[in-house]
């Protein structure tokens, strides 16, 4: 009887030790997964920033080209175009600053920032496209 009880105690201590080992392995796996997630998020942010900077540069080039085109526009149209271009230039500059000022604050805030930024960039692109298309007609 004493042998059975002694054997049961050894078995329980082995189970506890095994459970501790499993818990430690799980903790290490979580740490590793978090590192990988952070690296992937950082890569995503850097790629997004690169693509956005390219788009902003493209908008800057389009604005500069349009400024040259409107230099010969009629006086009444020229003032209107210049006002609209000044707004577009400021908006483009604001978007550039917003992108540069973004600090990584986690997945949720990144997703929110990215969605809002894309929306604003799309609006800017449409406004620029509308202005250049109307002028070319």
C-alpha positions, -999 to 999 in steps of 0.1 A, spaced: 0 0 0 28 24 9 45 15 -23 15 25 -43 11 58 -25 49 65 -30 46 56 -66 15 79 -70 34 109 -55 63 104 -79 39 102 -108 22 135 -97 55 153 -93 65 141 -128 32 155 -142 37 188 -124 73 191 -138 60 182 -173 33 208 -171 59 234 -160 81 225 -190 51 228 -213 42 261 -198 77 274 -203 77 262 -239 44 279 -246 57 312 -231 88 310 -253 66 303 -284 44 334 -275 75 356 -272 88 343 -305 54 348 -322 52 384 -309 87 391 -323 77 378 -357 44 398 -356 63 430 -347 88 424 -376 60 418 -400 41 449 -388 73 470 -391 79 457 -427 43 465 -435 47 501 -422 80 506 -441 65 493 -473 34 515 -469 55 546 -462 77 539 -493 46 536 -515 30 566 -500 61 588 -504 62 577 -541 26 587 -545 32 621 -528 62 627 -550 40 619 -580 14 645 -569 41 671 -563 53 665 -599 18 668 -613 12 700 -594 45 715 -607 36 705 -643 1 720 -639 16 753 -626 36 755 -658 5 749 -679 -16 775 -662 10 802 -665 -6 810 -699 -42 807 -687 -67 836 -689 -64 859 -660 -98 850 -644 -91 813 -648 -55 816 -636 -65 829 -602 -90 801 -597 -65 775 -607 -38 790 -585 -61 790 -555 -70 754 -561 -33 744 -566 -23 762 -534 -49 741 -515 -37 709 -532 -1 717 -525 -9 723 -488 -29 691 -486 -1 671 -502 24 687 -478 1 679 -448 -1 643 -460 37 640 -463 41 654 -427 14 631 -414 32 601 -429 66 612 -415 52 619 -380 35 585 -377 49 565 -348 42 528 -344 17 523 -317 5 488 -324 -16 469 -349 -50 485 -342 -37 521 -344 -17 512 -376 -48 498 -393 -68 529 -384 -40 552 -395 -35 533 -428 -72 534 -436 -76 571 -429 -44 580 -447 -54 560 -478 -88 576 -478 -73 611 -476 -47 603 -503 -75 590 -526 -94 622 -521 -63 643 -529 -56 622 -560 -92 627 -572 -91 664 -566 -59 667 -585 -72 645 -613 -104 666 -615 -84 698 -617 -61 686 -645 -88 670 -665 -111 700 -664 -82 723 -675 -73 700 -704 -108 702 -719 
